[in-house]
């Protein structure tokens, strides 16, 4: 999903009426709230751990800021929903919707586990065992 699609997905998961935003540029009102929530969620996920493999590579990936409709997070597409669910954890608090917050936390926990399994080196012990 690109930045615009992530914002639209967040709005749908928030069960907000309407279909916006139509673009991330010049968004206002509710649309701006979704645009900001997705951008901030992606930045926080990138900063969440110091041992993400994209930070430990020979040439670490710099912090990616989403700014245009077509911008795509550099993680694999199958993990893009993690950004929506992480954003919804803050939006759920804003909306004071307990059921949204609970579902967002469950989904975020699931995707976080997948991200860690994929992008954090496994611990190895002296006997060659991995954990």
Long-range contacts (C-beta under 8 A, 24 or more apart in sequence): 1-72, 1-77, 1-80, 1-81, 2-69, 2-70, 2-71, 2-72, 3-38, 3-39, 3-66, 3-67, 3-68, 3-69, 3-70, 3-71, 3-72, 4-69, 4-70, 6-38, 6-66, 6-73, 6-80, 6-83, 6-84, 6-87, 7-31, 7-34, 7-35, 7-38, 8-34, 9-81, 9-84, 10-34, 10-37, 10-38, 10-84, 10-87, 10-88, 10-91, 13-84, 13-85, 13-88, 13-100, 13-104, 14-88, 14-91, 14-92, 14-95, 14-97, 14-100, 15-100, 23-69, 24-66, 24-67, 24-68, 24-69, 25-68, 25-69, 33-91, 33-94, 34-87, 34-91, 37-87, 37-88, 37-90, 37-91, 38-66, 38-83, 38-84, 38-87, 39-65, 39-66, 39-67, 40-87, 40-90, 41-83, 41-84, 41-86, 41-87, 41-90, 42-66, 42-73, 42-83, 44-86, 45-82, 45-83, 45-86, 45-115, 49-116, 49-120, 51-120, 51-121, 52-119, 52-120, 53-119, 53-120, 53-121, 54-119, 56-121, 75-115, 75-119, 76-118, 79-111, 79-114, 79-115, 79-118, 81-107, 81-111, 82-108, 82-111, 82-112, 82-114, 82-115, 85-111, 86-111
